[in-house]
């Protein structure tokens, strides 16, 4: 977590020290001027600034949460760019102002004392409020980049606490810090961090559709760098440098760093020869007697009395109330929205054209049958949102982001015909939820036919391979049997999308010892793994003869049965994700290794099977998610290179003998591929509305 915490720690330390120095100077000036009775006004302004910063952070968090996924990317990217601008301005301002900060603040305090208590509150509020807003904005963007909030919040908290301790030490004259050098050095580090935030923001803007080139990669080291390694995590957390970066990211990162760092270094050199008298929080200015006397006189006149708690409570409550109103207006109430009735004969009763934005619809089943409910585009049947299995007498919420267009409800009761509501037209612009064109069984018919042909060809090869293996063992050629065992096993492993169709044959062909009472010695332990155990644990040909014959018979039986077995077309999109999910769980942990050390070969065969499956699904995926397959193809190539590197001739590196870095790379590349394949089952789910 510390790698995600460091950028926010640094910003918390800097911004906290800036705000703390200002408060220290304000307090010291009032104390030296004999105006301690005005200190509550300073703390009131500080409290108001903190309340404003927290409220601003809440607005950013909850407003972004109410946006669609694409809009969130664009919103986050825009705020990242704004945060970089603020941090850049702050770095240059502190470099210029560190020497004269004390004198400027003291002059403002002197004027505020003469003008009244309200001005002193405003002075401290404005002085601290800017730092608070910058901190809230930068902290929000770093949390977005990190993908979690615990690390950034912890880092910022530690930085602020340390800054408070330093400011107290300066005020008490315990510490002597060269603030000019401090702000110069931390400024240089912040420029590097801001370059990473800018790159992350530009990437978000690309994914949000604001800028093109989201798949135009200038840097793609995913095949050689493990995204989960400690050094990769460090670079991503602190500098936002990722193994895969687009041309726009690289250009923004390098351009910002070159220009801003050059200007910063030049400015430092230009001011370096000047003698620096660092500001002292405890020092006092030459007081202007007239101003202080006027302040004391105003206090002596006895202003109108009011409870001491009124102003502090008000300055905290007002930003909180305003933030709450903004969040309430931006987010729909969970239980709010239209109530839409569903039944066997009527769908969409009570549905009227909603306003654009994120909307909640309360779907109430008033009929007697469980129903599937879809929010659709009636012209294309594309689905914006759905509720599966809405039981009679129940109400469930469906949340969708609505933009300009035509909408209707489609209800499909169990055992009944689909009913579609009258369409409504929503006027307006903006980005709504991305509609998914539904898939029917007929849409999957061609991919299923192509994949079944692939399986039938693979089964023919499997039968030949298991017969060869059986002959090797029959002839006591165990060395040859080890080679032919791997060939046949990889053939079967490449047919992963059909495992659910193979019924009991899968257990006979590729059963595992896990869960069997006798383990590897159990009489029900059969198939490839049973023979693998025997071949690599010194069993004789006589001991392996029966398992080999049973394997060959099971393969032949499967080949004969497969044409008549039911192959659910819905299995195809599901298996696109599940094949490699099993690979990550079993092969890459060596859980299925019975002695051959060929788990990576099996992973390679599983990858080949996934590639074949994606090939037959390509026409459906391309029309529904055109950016998905290029990303997945890059992931597949990356994993393939890693596996090929561990294959030398006929030998494969056993998983247990992989070094830590390589093992992390393979697992990381598989995990990334799985993440990018995750939308496939939803995109190609067979919906009754089709």
C-alpha positions, 0 to 999 in steps of 0.5 A: 500500500505504501507505493500508492501512499507516497504521492499523497504523502508528499502532497499532504506534507507540502500542502499541510506545511504551506497551510501550517506556515500561514496559520503559524505566522497568523498566530505568531503575529497576533500573539506578538501584537497582544491580540490573543482575543482574536485567535478564535477568528483565525481558527474559525477561518481555518475550520471553514477552509477544512470543511470546504475541502472535505465537502469538495472531496465528497462532491467529487467522489459521489458525483463521479459515482453517479456517472456512467462508466464512460463519463466517469473516465472522462470526468476523472481524466479532466480532473486529473489534468486540472489537478496537474495544473494546480500542483504545477502552479503551487510548485512555482508559487512556493518557489517564488514566495518562500522568502517573502511569505512571512512578511506578506502574511503579517501585512495582511494581518495588520490590515485585518486587525484594523478592519474588523473580525470578519476580515481576519476570518476571511484572511485565514480562510482564503490562506488555508482554503486554497491549499485544502482545495488543492489537496482534496483535488490531488488526493481524489485523482491519486486515489482514482489512479491507484484504484483504491483509497486506503493507501492515498488516504493513509499517505495524506494523513501521515503527511498532514500530521508530519506537517503539523508537527513541523509547523508546531516546531517552527512556531516554538522555534525548536526547528530550523528548516531551510524552507527554500531548499525544502520546497525546491526539492519536493517541488522537483519530485512533485513535478515528476509525480504530476507528469504521471498523473497527467499521463493517467488523466490522458489515458482516462480521457481516451477511454472516455472517448474524448481523445482517440488512440486508446489502442495505439500503444507506444509502449507495451512491455506486458510480455516482459514486465510482470504488472504484479511485481514489486518494482512494477507496482512501485512505478505504477503507484508512485509515478503512474508508469505502466507496462502498457502506455499509449502514444498520447500518454507517453507524449503528455508525460515526456512533454510535461516533464521536459518543459515544466522541469526545465522551467523549474530548474532554470528558475531555481538557478536564477534565484539561487545566488540571492541571500535567503532569510527564511521565514520564521513562524515565531517572528513578529513584524514591526507593528503599526501602532495605529492599526493595532490600537484601532483593533483594540479600540473596536474590541473595547467598544463591545460588539454585539454578543452572540454565543461563541459556537455559532460562527464555527458551527455555521462555517462547518455546516454551510459547506456540508449542506451545500455539498449534500445538496449537490450530491443529492441533485447529482445522484438518484435516490435508491428508492426513487424513480418511476414505478413500472408495472410488469405482467404477462399481458402488459409491460411498462405500465406507468413508464413515461419519458425520463429526463436524461441522466442516471435514472432508477426504475422500480420494476414491479411484477403485478402478474402471476409469473416470473419474468425477465425484464429488459430496457431496450432500444425498440428500433434495434432491440439493443439492451440498456439494462435488465432484471432476470427472474423478477418474481410475482409480487416483488419489486426490484430497481433497475438503474440505467444512464439515459441519454437522447433516444428511444426507449421501451420495456420488454417483458418475457414471462416464464413460458409466455410470449414477449410483451413490449411497451409503447416506446418513449422518446427522450430528448437531450444529448450526452453519453448514456449507457452503452446498449448491447445488441442481444444474442439469440441461439440462431446468432450462435448457430454458425459459431457453434457449428464451426467449433463443433467441427473443430472438436470433432477433428480434435477428437479424431486426433485424440483417438489416434493419440491414445491408441498410440499411447496404448501401443507404447505401453503394451510394447513396454516402450515407456520412454516413447510413451512419455512423449506420446502421452504429452502429445495426446494430453495436449490434444484433449486440453485444447478442447476445453470449451466442450468439456461441459458437453462431454458428460462422464467421459471427461472424468474417464479421460482427464480425472484427478486424484483430488477428492478420491478416498484413496488418492492416486491409488484409488481404483477410480483414478483414471485417464491421462493423470493416472497414466502420468503418475505411473509413467513418472513414478516408476510404475511398470508397463504391466501396471499401466496397461489397464489404465491405458486401454481404458483411456483409449476406449473412453476417447473412442467412446467420446468420439462416437457419442459427441455428434449426438451430445447436446452442446449448449450454445450459451457455453461458448461465451462462458468458456471463453473466460472459464478455460483460462480461469481453470488454467490459472487455478490448476495449471499455473499452481501445479495442482494437476502435476502428477510428475511430468512437469508439463503444466505450462504445456497444458496452459499453452494448449488451453491458450490455443483452445481459447484462441480458437474459441475467440476466432469463431466468436469474432463476428459477434464480438466485433459488432458489439465491442470493436475495441475488445478483440484488439486488446485481447489479442495483445494479451494472448500474444503477451502470454504466448511469448512468456510460455514459448520462452519456457519451451525448449525442444520437447522440454517444458520448464516445470512450474515449481522450477520457475523463478519468482519473477517469471512465475509472477509474469506468467500469472500476471499476464494470464490474470490480465487476459482473464480481466479483458475476457470478462465482458464476453459472457455478458456481451454474448449472453442469450437473452429472451428478448432477442 
